[in-house]
């Protein structure tokens, strides 16, 4: 039997624990970073704030102890927002070994360092066996057993196959991919584009505009990824266009919701207040800095950054895109 430590008891971590608990050959531990949240989960066996109505099976060991969660675990699954990943992992360093397999569910890029989640894990924990699990996978649907398909990405083919075998099932299909860089970059940038799609919705610009936004946004994702060592084909798969579609259309999407509220004219401070993290807000800054430095053409991502950090109005940001010179449809 495999023992898996799910580290982080937010919506995605809880959903992953519920999913793994259905496997007869997997023992699951769920670590809550915050003491109060952990006590509530232990008492109610339900993440009432993020996954109301979804019961955490009794077989899942919920704990607030880092040592209890990780002791003897065959693999760690990280379910912590990228913005808080480094500080959280520093609490876990005493319990990691170099050969501990670590699977990241995080989607984002660290501000200032531009590190991907698995790079942060390697740096802080000193681990070498790393994978990312990504794709169109809202926790609200995964926890309720709705059909989902994702990608387990790792240059370590054995680890990717292990994730596929242990996590995958008939309602949660897992494909493998060696392009860890591309999968993580796609997971980060689709959140920025989710904000852009929400702005489009908030301004009530319609389906035509949103379809164009997603199509050109995908080009920006691919262009950015290739410039950083990714395989261009990755962006046409589940971690790229698949996750982009879900993020930009689903009512569950936090990033789309942020953009929609901004498009309706709500103040940024009000939109970003609250316990749930919209990763695209942080990622937009990291992407803009890297795009500017590298001289990459990414007008949609740049527009989102200017709305979030320079006070540009959503309408002016969209108008700036519409005013760009018309040219040939370039793929990269």
C-alpha positions as CSV (number, residue, x, y, z in Angstrom):
1,X,0.0,0.0,0.0
2,X,1.3,3.5,-0.9
3,X,1.1,6.2,1.7
4,X,0.6,9.7,0.2
5,X,0.8,12.9,2.1
6,X,-1.4,15.7,0.7
7,X,0.2,18.9,2.0
8,X,-2.3,21.7,2.0
9,X,-6.0,21.4,2.9
10,X,-7.6,24.0,0.6
11,X,-10.1,23.1,-2.0
12,X,-7.7,21.3,-4.3
13,X,-5.8,19.5,-1.5
14,X,-9.1,18.4,0.0
15,X,-10.4,17.2,-3.4
16,X,-7.2,15.3,-4.0
17,X,-7.4,13.6,-0.6
18,X,-11.0,12.6,-1.4
19,X,-10.0,11.3,-4.8
20,X,-7.1,9.2,-3.4
21,X,-9.2,7.8,-0.6
22,X,-11.2,5.9,-3.2
23,X,-8.1,3.9,-4.1
24,X,-8.0,0.6,-2.1
25,X,-4.2,0.5,-2.2
26,X,-3.5,4.1,-1.1
27,X,-3.4,5.4,2.5
28,X,-4.0,9.2,2.6
29,X,-2.9,11.9,5.0
30,X,-4.2,15.4,4.7
31,X,-2.1,18.2,6.3
32,X,-3.8,21.5,7.1
33,X,-1.3,24.4,7.2
34,X,-3.5,26.4,9.6
35,X,-4.3,24.9,13.1
36,X,-7.9,26.3,13.1
37,X,-8.7,25.0,9.7
38,X,-7.3,21.6,10.6
39,X,-9.4,21.4,13.7
40,X,-12.5,22.3,11.7
41,X,-11.8,19.6,9.2
42,X,-11.2,16.9,11.9
43,X,-14.4,17.8,13.7
44,X,-16.7,18.1,10.7
45,X,-15.0,15.9,8.1
46,X,-15.9,18.6,5.5
47,X,-14.3,21.6,4.0
48,X,-17.4,23.7,4.5
49,X,-15.9,26.9,3.0
50,X,-14.5,25.6,-0.2
51,X,-16.2,22.2,-0.8
52,X,-19.5,22.3,1.0
53,X,-21.4,19.0,0.9
54,X,-18.3,16.9,0.1
55,X,-17.5,14.5,3.0
56,X,-13.8,13.7,3.7
57,X,-13.8,9.9,4.1
58,X,-12.9,8.5,7.5
59,X,-9.9,6.7,6.0
60,X,-8.2,10.1,5.4
61,X,-6.0,11.0,8.3
62,X,-6.4,14.8,8.8
63,X,-3.6,16.4,10.8
64,X,-2.0,19.7,11.6
65,X,1.4,18.1,12.4
66,X,4.0,18.3,9.7
67,X,5.8,15.3,11.1
68,X,2.7,13.2,11.4
69,X,1.7,14.0,7.9
70,X,5.0,13.2,6.2
71,X,6.5,10.4,8.4
72,X,7.2,7.3,6.1
73,X,5.1,8.7,3.3
74,X,5.9,7.3,-0.2
75,X,5.2,10.6,-1.9
76,X,4.2,14.2,-1.1
77,X,1.6,16.0,-3.1
78,X,1.9,19.8,-2.7
79,X,-1.5,21.7,-2.8
80,X,-0.3,25.1,-1.6
81,X,-0.7,28.4,-3.6
82,X,2.5,29.4,-5.2
83,X,2.6,32.7,-3.4
84,X,2.9,30.8,-0.1
85,X,4.7,27.7,-1.3
86,X,8.2,28.7,-0.2
87,X,7.3,29.7,3.4
88,X,5.2,26.6,3.8
89,X,7.9,24.2,2.5
90,X,10.4,25.7,4.9
91,X,8.2,24.2,7.7
92,X,8.6,20.8,6.0
93,X,12.4,20.7,5.3
94,X,13.3,18.7,8.4
95,X,11.1,15.8,7.1
96,X,12.2,15.7,3.5
97,X,14.9,13.4,2.0
98,X,16.5,13.9,-1.4
99,X,14.7,10.9,-2.9
100,X,11.2,11.9,-1.6
101,X,8.9,12.0,-4.7
102,X,7.1,15.4,-4.8
103,X,4.1,16.1,-7.0
104,X,3.0,19.7,-7.3
105,X,-0.6,20.8,-7.9
106,X,0.3,24.5,-7.7
107,X,-0.2,26.8,-10.7
108,X,1.8,30.0,-10.7
109,X,5.3,31.6,-10.8
110,X,7.0,33.0,-7.7
111,X,7.2,36.8,-7.6
112,X,10.8,38.2,-8.0
113,X,12.5,34.8,-8.4
114,X,10.3,33.6,-11.3
115,X,10.6,30.1,-9.9
116,X,8.1,27.4,-11.0
117,X,6.6,25.4,-8.1
118,X,8.8,22.4,-8.7
119,X,11.8,24.6,-8.8
120,X,10.8,26.1,-5.4
121,X,10.4,22.5,-4.0
122,X,13.8,21.5,-5.3
123,X,15.5,24.6,-3.9
124,X,13.8,24.5,-0.4
125,X,13.5,20.7,0.2
126,X,16.6,19.5,-1.7
127,X,14.5,16.9,-3.5
128,X,15.3,15.6,-7.0
129,X,12.2,13.5,-8.0
130,X,9.7,16.1,-9.1
131,X,6.4,16.1,-11.1
132,X,3.5,18.4,-11.7
133,X,-0.1,17.4,-12.0
134,X,-2.0,19.9,-14.1
135,X,-4.8,20.4,-16.6
136,X,-8.5,21.4,-16.5
137,X,-9.4,20.2,-13.0
138,X,-11.6,22.4,-10.8
139,X,-11.6,21.0,-7.3
140,X,-15.4,21.4,-7.0
141,X,-15.8,18.8,-9.9
142,X,-13.0,16.5,-9.0
143,X,-14.3,16.1,-5.4
144,X,-17.7,15.1,-6.7
145,X,-16.4,12.5,-9.1
146,X,-17.1,14.3,-12.3
147,X,-15.0,13.1,-15.3
148,X,-11.7,14.9,-15.5
149,X,-8.5,14.5,-17.5
150,X,-5.1,15.9,-16.5
151,X,-1.4,15.6,-17.2
152,X,1.4,14.2,-15.0
153,X,4.5,15.9,-16.2
154,X,8.1,15.0,-15.2
155,X,11.4,14.3,-17.0
156,X,11.4,11.3,-14.6
157,X,9.3,8.8,-16.7
158,X,9.1,6.4,-13.8
159,X,7.6,9.0,-11.5
160,X,5.1,10.2,-14.1
161,X,4.0,6.7,-14.6
162,X,3.6,6.2,-10.8
163,X,1.4,9.3,-10.6
164,X,-0.6,8.0,-13.5
165,X,-1.1,4.6,-11.8
166,X,-1.8,5.8,-8.3
167,X,-3.9,8.9,-8.9
168,X,-5.6,8.0,-12.2
169,X,-8.9,6.2,-12.6
170,X,-12.0,6.0,-14.8
171,X,-13.2,9.4,-13.6
172,X,-9.8,11.0,-13.3
173,X,-7.7,10.2,-16.4
174,X,-4.0,11.0,-16.1
175,X,-1.8,11.3,-19.2
176,X,2.0,11.6,-19.0
177,X,4.2,14.3,-20.4
178,X,8.0,14.8,-20.1
179,X,7.7,18.6,-20.5
180,X,7.6,19.8,-16.9
181,X,8.6,23.3,-17.9
182,X,5.9,23.7,-20.4
183,X,3.2,22.2,-18.2
184,X,4.0,24.5,-15.3
185,X,4.3,27.6,-17.5
186,X,0.9,26.8,-19.1
187,X,-0.6,26.4,-15.7
188,X,0.7,29.7,-14.6
189,X,-0.1,31.8,-17.7
190,X,-3.6,30.5,-18.2
191,X,-4.5,32.2,-14.9
192,X,-3.4,35.6,-16.2
193,X,-5.5,34.9,-19.3
194,X,-8.4,33.9,-17.1
195,X,-8.4,37.4,-15.6
196,X,-8.4,38.8,-19.2
197,X,-11.4,36.6,-20.1
198,X,-13.2,37.7,-17.0
199,X,-12.7,41.4,-17.9
200,X,-14.2,40.6,-21.3
201,X,-17.2,39.1,-19.6
202,X,-17.5,42.0,-17.2
203,X,-17.5,44.4,-20.1
204,X,-20.1,42.3,-21.8
205,X,-18.1,42.1,-25.0
206,X,-19.7,38.8,-26.1
207,X,-18.5,35.4,-27.4
208,X,-16.7,36.6,-30.5
209,X,-14.4,38.8,-28.5
210,X,-13.7,36.2,-25.9
211,X,-13.0,33.5,-28.5
212,X,-10.4,35.9,-30.1
213,X,-8.9,36.7,-26.7
214,X,-8.4,33.0,-25.9
215,X,-7.0,32.2,-29.3
216,X,-4.4,35.0,-29.2
217,X,-3.8,34.3,-25.6
218,X,-2.8,30.8,-26.4
219,X,-0.3,32.2,-28.8
220,X,1.2,34.3,-26.0
221,X,1.4,31.3,-23.7
222,X,3.2,29.2,-26.3
223,X,5.5,32.1,-27.3
224,X,6.4,32.7,-23.7
225,X,6.9,29.0,-22.9
226,X,9.1,28.3,-25.9
227,X,11.3,31.2,-24.9
228,X,11.8,29.5,-21.6
229,X,12.6,26.0,-22.9
230,X,9.1,24.5,-23.2
231,X,7.9,22.2,-26.0
232,X,5.4,24.1,-28.1
233,X,3.2,21.1,-28.5
234,X,2.5,21.1,-24.8
235,X,0.3,24.2,-25.2
236,X,-2.1,22.4,-27.5
237,X,-2.7,19.7,-24.9
238,X,-4.6,19.4,-21.6
239,X,-2.2,21.6,-19.6
240,X,-2.4,24.3,-22.2
241,X,-5.6,24.9,-24.3
242,X,-7.5,22.4,-22.1
243,X,-6.9,24.3,-18.8
244,X,-7.3,27.6,-20.6
245,X,-10.8,26.7,-21.7
246,X,-11.9,25.7,-18.3
247,X,-10.3,28.7,-16.6
248,X,-11.8,31.2,-19.0
249,X,-15.4,29.8,-19.0
250,X,-16.1,28.1,-15.7
251,X,-18.1,29.8,-13.0
252,X,-15.7,28.1,-10.5
253,X,-12.7,30.0,-11.9
254,X,-11.3,32.4,-9.3
255,X,-9.2,34.3,-11.9
256,X,-12.1,34.7,-14.3
257,X,-14.2,36.0,-11.5
258,X,-11.5,38.5,-10.5
259,X,-11.5,39.8,-14.1
260,X,-15.2,39.9,-14.4
261,X,-15.6,42.0,-11.2
262,X,-12.9,44.4,-12.5
263,X,-14.7,44.7,-15.8
264,X,-17.8,45.6,-14.0
265,X,-16.0,48.5,-12.3
266,X,-15.4,47.1,-8.8
267,X,-12.2,48.4,-7.1
268,X,-9.2,46.1,-7.1
269,X,-8.9,46.1,-3.3
270,X,-12.4,44.8,-3.0
271,X,-12.0,42.2,-5.7
272,X,-8.8,40.7,-4.3
273,X,-10.0,40.7,-0.6
274,X,-11.0,37.3,0.8
275,X,-9.4,34.0,1.7
276,X,-9.3,32.4,-1.8
277,X,-6.1,33.1,-3.8
278,X,-6.4,34.1,-7.5
279,X,-2.9,33.0,-8.6
280,X,-3.1,35.1,-11.8
281,X,-2.9,38.4,-9.8
282,X,0.6,37.4,-8.6
283,X,1.6,35.7,-11.8
284,X,0.7,38.7,-14.0
285,X,3.5,40.7,-12.3
286,X,6.1,37.9,-12.7
287,X,5.2,37.4,-16.4
288,X,5.2,41.1,-17.2
289,X,8.7,41.5,-15.7
290,X,10.0,38.6,-17.7
291,X,8.2,39.6,-20.9
292,X,9.7,43.1,-20.7
293,X,13.2,41.8,-20.0
294,X,13.1,39.4,-22.9
295,X,11.4,41.7,-25.4
296,X,8.5,39.2,-26.0
297,X,5.3,40.3,-27.6
298,X,2.5,39.5,-25.1
299,X,0.0,42.4,-25.3
300,X,-2.8,40.5,-23.4
301,X,-0.7,39.6,-20.5
302,X,0.8,43.1,-20.4
303,X,-2.7,44.6,-20.4
304,X,-3.7,42.5,-17.5
305,X,-0.6,43.6,-15.6
306,X,-1.4,47.3,-16.3
307,X,-5.0,46.9,-15.0
308,X,-3.8,45.2,-11.8
309,X,-0.7,47.3,-11.0
310,X,-0.8,50.5,-13.0
311,X,-4.4,51.5,-12.6
312,X,-5.3,51.2,-16.3
313,X,-9.1,50.8,-16.7
314,X,-10.3,47.5,-18.1
315,X,-12.0,49.2,-21.0
316,X,-8.8,51.1,-21.9
317,X,-6.8,47.9,-21.7
318,X,-9.1,46.2,-24.2
319,X,-9.3,49.2,-26.4
320,X,-5.5,49.2,-26.5
321,X,-5.6,45.6,-27.9
322,X,-8.2,46.6,-30.5
323,X,-6.1,49.6,-31.7
324,X,-3.1,47.4,-32.4
325,X,-2.1,47.3,-36.1
326,X,-3.7,44.4,-38.1
327,X,-1.2,41.9,-39.4
328,X,-0.7,38.3,-40.4
329,X,-1.8,35.5,-38.0
330,X,1.5,34.4,-36.5
331,X,1.7,31.2,-34.5
332,X,4.6,32.3,-32.4
